[in-house]
Each structure stands twice: as C-alpha cells, then as structure tokens.
Amino acid sequence: MRFTISGRGKPQEMPILPFLSGHFRVPLEDVDSVFGFVEESTLYGGRIFQAPELSENDVEALYGAGIGVRLPLSNHFVTRDEYEAATPFLGKYHREKNAVIITNDDLARWVREDFPLYRIEASVIKNLRSYNRITAALDLYDTVVLPMELNQDENFLRSAPSKERITLFANAGCALTCPSKICYVSISKINKTGEGYFNCSQNLKPRALDGMVDFDLDTLQDLGFSRFKLLRARPGGLTGH
C-alpha cells in the first residue's frame, strides 16, 4: 500500500518527519507524498488558505526521505492569465515524485503541457461516481480520487476500472455524510479573492457528525486497491465543520 498523507493541522514549529511518525501509523517507506499548502497561491482549493502548512525545511526533509510533495491546486476557477502568473510557483516544485491535485480540467491540461514531471491527480471534488466518468477522467489525469462514500459500496469498487490508478480514502470526516458539499465552491472563491464567506451544508441542515471514520484497508486491498489518502483529525475528532 502507498499513502498520500495530509499535512493539514501540523503545528508550524513541528518538523514534518516527527509529525508523520507521531500522528500516523504508517512507515515512512510507505508514504508516497504529503499534501498541504506551501506558499500562498490562488489555485488552492479544498480548505481556506490561512498560512503555509509545509515550510521550506519540511519540503527539503520530505525530499531527503524520498517523499514527494502534493500541491492541492483544486480551485474550481482558473483563468489562463492566472495560470501563467502562477508558473514560477509551479516551477519551484516541479520535480519527480511531486504531484498536483486538480479539479479544473483546463488547469490539468496546462500543467500537463508545461510541467510534465508532476503527477496529476483528479481531486475528490470532481465527484467521480460512475465507471464512465472515471475512465474519461483517466484520459487526462494520472490518478483519480473517488468520493469517500464509495468505500462502502463493495459492488461498485469490485468492478471499478484501472484500480491501480485510483486513490481511495483511508479514513473520512465530515464529507462522508455531507449531502451537498457546497463548501468547495465557496472556498474556491475565498482563496481566489480573499472575499466572500464560508458556506457549509451544516449551517443549512444540521446533521450528526461521525467524527473520523477508519475504513478497512485489508478489505479494500483485497478488492484490488493499493493507493490511499490519509487525513488527520482536527481537535475534537473532526476533519471539517
């Protein structure tokens, strides 16, 4: 099994390798990459950028351990001019083993053309729920992340195409039971302009939150999957609102 691990919530003063060994029961040799914010970028999505989560020292420590950095460039909205302005940022982290997580197909195509060393992963935000959509996405992306709730549908997973190119969640937070996931678009707008407000379905229709849910990785591996995304709980055991 190979893991991409979230660097979100890492105390800024804690070096990344002790953070990984102290908060995740995964041998470093099984860690493919760590994802999180580095320097500021309007291309970020998923969470509101407040500060870097991985410092330059963290990045160099990961490289020294043979672990890549995965940039969460999952903003819904990207213009060509904005992409071109971000090319120095993309060039800085352009190297073997590094990856980008993308929602916008135009951005994926531009990165593919200009920065071929990046592995490009389709974000879970793309909400790929059918075999046809997975296959179509794999024409553009190297790997795809499936929605958390599909981990609970063994029949769907058993016949999924190109399992070696699919990433599943190893654990899940609030998105597992979210009815609408309206937060993603609002976060994209905030990261783009610094304005707007955070929109969450929990504010509209409160529901019970399960905290962190761990999936049975042995079962998922038996179904043919080997790539997993691992989150870290916030204080109180939640990953979201």
Secondary structure, DSSP 4 states (H G I P E B T S, - for coil): -EEEEE-TT--TTS-HHHHHHHH----GGGEEEEE---S--TT--SS---S-SS-HHHHHHHHHTT-EEEEEE--S---HHHHHHTHHHHHHT-STT-EEEE--HHHHHHHHHH-TTSEEEE-GGG---SHHHHHHHTTT-SEEE--GGGGG-HHHHHT-S-GGGEEEESEE-GGGT-SS-THHHHHHHHHHHS-S----HHHHS-------EE--HHHHHHTT--EEEE--PPTTS-S--
